[in-house]
Amino acid sequence: MITGKNYIGSQLKGNGDKTYRTFNPQLNIENLWEFTEATHEEIEEAVTLADQAFKIYKNCSGQEKASFLNAIADEILAIGDPLLEMYCTESGLPRGRAEGERGRTIFQLRSFADMLTVGSWVEATLDTAIPERQPLPKEDLRKMLVPIGPIVVFGSSNFPFAFSTAGGDTASALAAGCPVIVKSHSMHIGTGEMVASAVIKAAKKTNMPEGVFSNLIGSGVVLGASLVKHPLVKAVGFTGSIKGGRALFNLASQRPEPIPVFAEMGSINPVVILPNALENESQKWASTYAGSITLGTGQFCTNPGLLLAIKGENLNNFATQLAEEVEKITPSCMLHPSIKADYDVGKETIKSQKGVDTVVEYKGEIAANYASQTILTVDGKTFLENPTLSHEVFGPFSILVQCDDEVQLVSIISQLDGQLTGTIISEDSEIGNYINVIDSLQNRVGRLIFNGVPTGVEVCPSMIHGGPYPASSDSRFTAVGIHAVKRWVRPFSFQNWPDKLLPLELQNENPLGISRLVNTIQTSLPIL
């Protein structure tokens, strides 16, 4: 089922002379398949096809696009076990994780299909004319969201399904009416090709225009830069490192026509544990957070990399209990030798900082590409004085900061970069006494959690997966849930336009029966 070629629309092409192989981190060997990097000509063809497809695809009805997204979900499921096996081979992740992530990807696609079927997502707003108004007549104005054009999506390393080829960025862009060009992640190109084949089959079955989707292979620097700088590309979706996301952002902003880069980059997801919770339930939270820190070998953007609490005997007990719980957990495989190497470097860099002590580090024998989970600790003053200590270490790692008091705790939170999540562990009777902590944390994050863990991102309309920079490049948007579609659209107004020439969403009769804001009243009724 693997060709090693690029999907340029529905055509498989591999005319380049540079090739890649993916890696099996569990077996610590290269995989057999060989993949060919897209040439400059193939990149140009894919983008040109996407631009041509946009002229047709932007006018497809919500129902037509919904059928396309549902067909993608069906075709992914139809691949069956070979897709799951490829996922595990290229990522080192277990079968259960592959099945769960595939399920999430299918749910994302069908959620956007449901959104399109309902149709009200376009935020249709109508203000009808009042020609007799004095001193000046009021014009007829009608507004809705419209797609912006071809989108480039960069697949992520840690979610080969959910944040990659047919993941949330791709699904939301296609829902918006935008063709997509995927830059397949180099760690799971085979998985990407198999998913891409499902998208292409779905496009053919639902009569989508040629070029509505392409899947390209190549190095992040060369291929990525070529796509971002191409004048026909209108926006970028990225999940990865701060360095990578910022590089794309800079390229996009330097174009003659700057374009948005919606990048989800880095986060250490601070967790504040208040005193009463430490006193009464420290064992519970030690067990819970040992599991959260090591879940998926810590390879989640929502991994709790920073624990904050006020000094005292209860905190000392918690640290001991956390160490005991972490030592019980068997290490697991990381996604790639390069990610394991980066983890080791990041961990050792922070361990070597002045004033940092080790709470626990797994010392047993581990296989190649497996990570030794580690918890470090430092006092609040040292943390405030050393910015290195707040850097993300991607893997099963966290640092416990022992604060002198609430004032220092608030100072630390206020100094943090933007984060995806913030968590407060507290008893119900206690949290009301820490309003300054809550306010400070809310100002630094996109999602605030009470008595839970940040790992786990529910796919639903109320989810915000984003946050102040550098958690994401634009904190006004989410990368998860149906509102992710808003990244790929712009508001557009028609003034005094003939009713029959308006989009169906804005016509007087409201033939789609969608909910609209008509003269400041939300209604699905027609305009008489």
Stockholm file with secondary structure:
# STOCKHOLM 1.0

chainA/1-528         MITGKNYIGSQLKGNGDKTYRTFNPQLNIENLWEFTEATHEEIEEAVTLADQAFKIYKNCSGQEKASFLNAIADEILAIGDPLLEMYCTESGLPRGRAEGERGRTIFQLRSFADMLTVGSWVEATLDTAIPERQPLPKEDLRKMLVPIGPIVVFGSSNFPFAFSTAGGDTASALAAGCPVIVKSHSMHIGTGEMVASAVIKAAKKTNMPEGVFSNLIGSGVVLGASLVKHPLVKAVGFTGSIKGGRALFNLASQRPEPIPVFAEMGSINPVVILPNALENESQKWASTYAGSITLGTGQFCTNPGLLLAIKGENLNNFATQLAEEVEKITPSCMLHPSIKADYDVGKETIKSQKGVDTVVEYKGEIAANYASQTILTVDGKTFLENPTLSHEVFGPFSILVQCDDEVQLVSIISQLDGQLTGTIISEDSEIGNYINVIDSLQNRVGRLIFNGVPTGVEVCPSMIHGGPYPASSDSRFTAVGIHAVKRWVRPFSFQNWPDKLLPLELQNENPLGISRLVNTIQTSLPIL
#=GR chainA/1-528 SS CCCCCEEETTEEECCCSCEECCEETTTTEECSCCEECCCHHHHHHHHHHHHHHHHHHTTSCHHHHHHHHHHHHHHHHHHCHHHHHHHHHHHCCCHHHHHHHHHHHHHHHHHHHHHHHHCGGGCCEEECCBTTCSSSCBCCEEEEEEECSCEEEECCSSCTTTTSTTSHHHHHHHHHTCCEEEECCTTSHHHHHHHHHHHHHHHHHTTCCTTSEEEECCCTTHHHHHHHHCTTCCEEEEESCHHHHHHHHHHHHTSSSCCCEEEECCCCCEEEECHHHHHHHHHHHHHHHHHHHHGGGGCSTTCCCEEEEECSHHHHHHHHHHHHHHHTSCCCBCSCHHHHHHHHHHHHHHHTSTTCEEEEECCSCCCTTBCCCEEEEEEHHHHHHCGGGGSCCCSSEEEEEEESSHHHHHHHHHHSCCEEEEEEECCTTTGGGCHHHHHHHHTTEEEEEESSCSCCCCCSTTCCCCCTTTTBSCTTCCSSSGGGGGGGEEEEEEESCCGGGSCGGGSTTCTTCCCEEETTEEECSCCC
#=GC SS_cons         CCCCCEEETTEEECCCSCEECCEETTTTEECSCCEECCCHHHHHHHHHHHHHHHHHHTTSCHHHHHHHHHHHHHHHHHHCHHHHHHHHHHHCCCHHHHHHHHHHHHHHHHHHHHHHHHCGGGCCEEECCBTTCSSSCBCCEEEEEEECSCEEEECCSSCTTTTSTTSHHHHHHHHHTCCEEEECCTTSHHHHHHHHHHHHHHHHHTTCCTTSEEEECCCTTHHHHHHHHCTTCCEEEEESCHHHHHHHHHHHHTSSSCCCEEEECCCCCEEEECHHHHHHHHHHHHHHHHHHHHGGGGCSTTCCCEEEEECSHHHHHHHHHHHHHHHTSCCCBCSCHHHHHHHHHHHHHHHTSTTCEEEEECCSCCCTTBCCCEEEEEEHHHHHHCGGGGSCCCSSEEEEEEESSHHHHHHHHHHSCCEEEEEEECCTTTGGGCHHHHHHHHTTEEEEEESSCSCCCCCSTTCCCCCTTTTBSCTTCCSSSGGGGGGGEEEEEEESCCGGGSCGGGSTTCTTCCCEEETTEEECSCCC
//
